[in-house]
Structures are given as C-alpha cells and as structure tokens.
Amino acid sequence: MNPLSLPFLPLVRPEIDEATIAGVADVLRSGWITTGPQNQAFEAALSSFCGGRPVRTFNSGTATLEIGLRIAGVGPGDEVITTPATWVATSHVILEAGATPVFADIDPITRNIDLDLLEKAITPRTKALMPVFLAGAPVDMDRLYAIAKAHHLRVIEDAAQAFGATWHGKRIGAIGDLVSFSFHPNKNVTSIEGGALVLNNEDEAKLAQKYRLLGVTRSGHDGMDCDLQGGKFNLTDVAARVGLGQLPHLDRFTQQRRKLARAYFDGFEGGAAVKLGVGLPMRDFEHTNWHLFQITLPLERLSISRGDFMEQLKQRGIGSGVHYPPVHLFKLYRALGFKEGMFPHAERFGASTVTLPLFTQMTEEDVARVCRAVDEICTLFEIWQTCGRDVPSSDSPRRMARA
Ligand SMILES: *Cc1c(COP(=O)(O)O)cnc(C)c1O
C-alpha cells in the first residue's frame, strides 16, 4: 500500500459534536453573545468537576495564569519558580506581574520540573511555585505541597495541559492551591480560546472576577466603582457554550487518549526506532491525561536533524510538533541573562523532542501507521549514516528508498 495515498494525519484536531454546534447557533440567535448565562453554566459545571471549588473562566489560559499570580499576591520584587520546558506563556506572565522567573531544570524521566532542584531554588524572595504538568502528567503533588507548606509558598499549577488528569484518583483541580487550565483548541477540552482558574474560596473568586473585568464592581457611588486595575479577560458565551458541550465527553476523551498512548507503546516495542535510541515518555495510565505523546530523537547516536525527521513524517502524510524549545534560550530571556548550559536536561529534551499525532478521533491503526513511519525513517537515517551520505532533506520517500 502506498502510504502517500492515505489521508493526512494531523498532529491534533478538536472533536466538537453536533449538539454543541447547534447550541452555539442558539447562543448566537439569543441576543446575548458575550459573558452571560452560558458562562455561568460553564463555571458551575467546571466547579462540580473540581469537587465544588470555586472556578472562574478567562479568555485564555495565559490570562488565567496571570490572574492566578495576582490572586497569589505576586508582584515586583518577588521570585516565582517554574520550569524552562514549557510554553512561553508560563514565564511571560511572571514577567507581566513584575516578578522574576526563576527556572529549575526538569527531571529527564518525567520531563516535569525536578522537585529537588525546585526546593534548592527557593530564596527569601520566593513567593510562589508554578509547576507545569507537561503533556498532562502531574508532578508528585504530595511532595510539591509538602515543599510549599514548609516554605509558606503559594502554588499556581500551570495545568493548561492537565484537564482530566488525576493524582491518586483525585482530579487535578479538585486538589491543591490555585489551578490554571487552558481550553485552547489543541488542549484536551476546548472553548476555542479560554481558560479557567480554580480558587480556594469566594473572596478569591470575587477578586478573580474583578481582575477579569477592569476591576469594576457594581457597588459604590452611582452603582459602580473600581478599586483595582484589572484587565479585559472575560470569556464570551459562544466560547462558554463550546466548552460546556465538551465536558460530557471528557472521560471518554481521556480514556481514548490513554488507549492510543498504549497503542504507541505497543507499536514501538521491539521496533527499529527504540533499538536506535528513540526515547519514549514515561509509561503512566493512572495520572496523566495523555495530552501529548512525545518521543525524543537519539541526536548523539544518529545524525538526524529534527527538522529532517519531521519533514520525513510530513512526506508520509503525518503531522508532528515540538513542545517545547526551552524558554530560557529565547532572545527575551537571554537578554535577562539566561544562557546555554544552565538547564541541560530541558535543553537536551527541547532539542530532541518531537510530538506525534494524538487526538480523540484517531484510531489504533493510525497509531500503528505513525509507529511504522518512525521506525522506517530511523532505519533510513541509519543506513544513510552508515553509507556516509548526506541526508536528502527535501526528497520524496520513494526516491530516497531507491537511492
Ligand atoms: C496552552 C498553554 C498555556 C497557555 O494557554 P492559552 O490558552 O494558549 O493562553 C500555558 N501554559 C501551558 C503549559 C500551555 O500548554
């Protein structure tokens, strides 16, 4: 069978049911399209999902994280400890709050922030910890909160990728301090754009609401007042309706992702890629929601360039992505004094990782196809390397197979 005749398999594709599409049309016809009853219903549904804790929505996961920092009282002069192996939003919002991002390297096995290094990075100026649950895998939550408690620190969990993940049977969001989710279309559940913050009490929820809408309150002189400088971060009812339509599917989404992750492990087992040193994620079917399935390329062993590898996947009709180049090596952060060698595990991971397709409407056959393609590409690279050939980067797979 010619692999090129198969339909293109994207890295990710959101699944939105017809009832949700019809529901969005109803909202559009209702006359009320921005923050209103749908948003209220979405917040209530999210709250019951998070064990009854108060939840407030925002128009992005980035805004949610930023408000989380403000609720935690983070401001100028404070340090916030996070990981460099994340999307830039995580560290940007620390800068936005006027605080200083302090990075701790990752554990190369979990790919999440190394909690020993996190603890070592604590100084008298540390105000909060911002762990990231990369690919939806939580850190050791017991250890994290033991550290936070011992040092009297707030925690803002960047759980953007971890909606539906659990920690020993409890949902992420139902436990912990401030928990920030994202509903970007690439995340496990989407509201097109959007995010939600899980808070500890109604006072925090009221404050979050003020930060969300310019600090305006309905009390005070002339029935309106403003006592803090909030932003404009509210979620529209159209977006909220999309999010609401996703929640009933969440458990199925997570189960399907876990099934596909298992299929990846099975598909790679004993294959050429693994033999040649391709790294697989940590096997975990209890905690993670399998937001991403990320392999690492054996860059030391095979003269593979990641760009060439991804191009080869694309020529076989398979999408892929990179999550993430380490944040501290971006220009903005280099200008703050960060440089190569500071966080070697995040740097090695960032340079070698490739994210493979994983979304709910994929089948186990699709996964098998990706595994075969990865095995085939790694074998080709090894043959080229043994022959001392330059890797033809923009050639077609068939011509290369003949070469
Ligand atoms: C997606 C993501 C964000 C930001 O969420 P947006 O909704 O895109 O603003 C923040 N942190 C991490 C780890 C993410 O994956």
The ligand as an SDF file (V2000), in Angstrom:
LIG
                    3D

 15 15  0  0  0  0  0  0  0  0999 V2000
   -1.5290   26.2350   26.3100 C   0  0  0  0  0  0  0  0  0  0  0  0
   -0.6530   26.5490   27.4390 C   0  0  0  0  0  0  0  0  0  0  0  0
   -0.7030   27.7950   28.0910 C   0  0  0  0  0  0  0  0  0  0  0  0
   -1.4880   28.9660   27.6020 C   0  0  0  0  0  0  0  0  0  0  0  0
   -2.8010   28.7280   27.3040 O   0  0  0  0  0  0  0  0  0  0  0  0
   -3.5470   29.6200   26.1900 P   0  0  0  0  0  0  0  0  0  0  0  0
   -4.9780   29.2200   26.3660 O   0  0  0  0  0  0  0  0  0  0  0  0
   -2.9860   29.2380   24.8650 O   0  0  0  0  0  0  0  0  0  0  0  0
   -3.3110   31.0460   26.5200 O   0  0  0  0  0  0  0  0  0  0  0  0
    0.1030   27.9760   29.1970 C   0  0  0  0  0  0  0  0  0  0  0  0
    0.9210   27.0120   29.6440 N   0  0  0  0  0  0  0  0  0  0  0  0
    0.9970   25.8110   29.0410 C   0  0  0  0  0  0  0  0  0  0  0  0
    1.9020   24.7690   29.6020 C   0  0  0  0  0  0  0  0  0  0  0  0
    0.2250   25.5500   27.9090 C   0  0  0  0  0  0  0  0  0  0  0  0
    0.3370   24.3600   27.3150 O   0  0  0  0  0  0  0  0  0  0  0  0
  1  2  1  0
  2  3  1  0
  2 14  2  0
  3  4  1  0
  3 10  2  0
  4  5  1  0
  5  6  1  0
  6  7  2  0
  6  8  1  0
  6  9  1  0
 10 11  1  0
 11 12  2  0
 12 13  1  0
 12 14  1  0
 14 15  1  0
M  END
$$$$
